[in-house]
Amino acid sequence: MSPASGTPEPFYDPARSYGDNFEHGPFGLFADNTFAVPADEPKHTFLGYKVHTPFGIAAGPLLNGKFVNAALDAGFDLPVYKTVRTRQYASHPWPNVLAVTVEGDLQPGRRLVGHQNYGSPLSITNSFGVPSYDPDFWQPDLAASVKHARIGQVVIASFQGTLSGHGNVDAYIADFALAARLLKETGVKIIEANLSCPNEGTANLLCFDKHTGRRVLQAIRHEIADLPLMVKCAYFNDNERLRGLIHEIGGLVDAIVAINTVPAEVVDDAGNQALPGEGRLQSGVCGASIKWAGLEMTRRLVELREDLGHKFEVVGTGGVCSVQDFDDYRRAGADAVMSATGAMWNPRLAQEVKEHSHEF
Ligand SMILES: Cc1cc2nc3c(=O)[nH]c(=O)nc-3n(C[C@H](O)[C@H](O)[C@H](O)COP(=O)(O)O)c2cc1C
């Protein structure tokens, strides 16, 4: 059962493979398209676009255009098309999503037990390896979803570069820029550079490497001119390190999205690695237990924006499973809010926010 609404079926089904979800999803209420999108004038603005509700689905659960269209129909006014690459890239083997048991707030680097009881409050681990189809597939697919958006809705597209076998940094940066160009060609109105997923074969996230992060964003900016650019960051333990990053990149981006998942080791009941394959003992945790980290980053980004004199908008993500969570992020200063795990298990979440939020 869903933790939030009694809905039995998440729109991404963890019991099925990534490919099966991609082909046959979305599932449950999301697929039924039973929600009413308001006809009144949008009251909010995000990155220069009018939006009904500054609320969306973060990069990941919306695997392709069918999912994005369903999200738009369900009233998620800022849906993000799952991170794409400049070429086809395979998914990690199934399972890619498991529930995890966490007592209270999750601190980074814990060991957790993974299982299939998706109860409330819900935290999960997700481990896909950022799969992608070829641009030949995703360019027309994304372009059609951009057109599906109604007044007051904006489709966002997430992307990242792919490191070559030789680890050549210049080629990696050029690949980010190429992905941005291919996205721009689709007519998408906002793009999101993902600097927060482990880049293949390296332990560090790009957002923790401020110099390379800056070079990546400069190359993208050069390619896209004034197309609105968001950057996705992970949780930072160290505020001085975050300040250093914002100092480097704050003037290059239009919005900063935080956070991605929080890393943990995930094992089964017997203490063995839960997700099969090399490098998958540690994976990213999202959902209710990381809300504290997303809220903290939202507050810190708002403060740093003031301190350093930047203008970027702040998009708060992490553990948004209810209207209360949305309101908490807005009070923390988020210009927009996004949910991944919460929305997957509650396709009515955007409607609930529209009906009951005190913060928009
Ligand atoms: C199924 C799933 C797939 C995800 N895939 C991506 C991805 O491709 N790119 C990305 O930047 N973040 C990805 N994420 C991370 C989310 O965008 C989000 O930052 C994180 O899950 C925290 O939000 P939540 O607590 O609401 O889930 C994924 C999350 C989930 C649940």
The ligand as an ORCA input file, in Angstrom:
! r2SCAN-3c Opt
* xyz 0 1
  C      13.690      5.737     -9.172
  C      14.623      6.914     -9.059
  C      15.488      7.207    -10.107
  C      16.348      8.317    -10.018
  N      17.146      8.632    -11.085
  C      17.807      9.833    -11.104
  C      18.453     10.295    -12.281
  O      18.421      9.658    -13.339
  N      19.089     11.498    -12.223
  C      19.124     12.265    -11.096
  O      19.711     13.356    -11.104
  N      18.518     11.848     -9.949
  C      17.854     10.666     -9.943
  N      17.167     10.269     -8.808
  C      17.252     11.110     -7.594
  C      16.050     12.053     -7.462
  O      16.010     12.985     -8.522
  C      16.074     12.832     -6.130
  O      17.159     13.747     -6.140
  C      16.234     11.945     -4.902
  O      15.521     10.740     -5.080
  C      15.719     12.647     -3.635
  O      14.328     12.904     -3.719
  P      13.222     11.968     -3.004
  O      13.624     11.817     -1.577
  O      11.929     12.685     -3.220
  O      13.237     10.643     -3.724
  C      16.333      9.133     -8.863
  C      15.459      8.803     -7.809
  C      14.613      7.726     -7.897
  C      13.671      7.423     -6.752
*
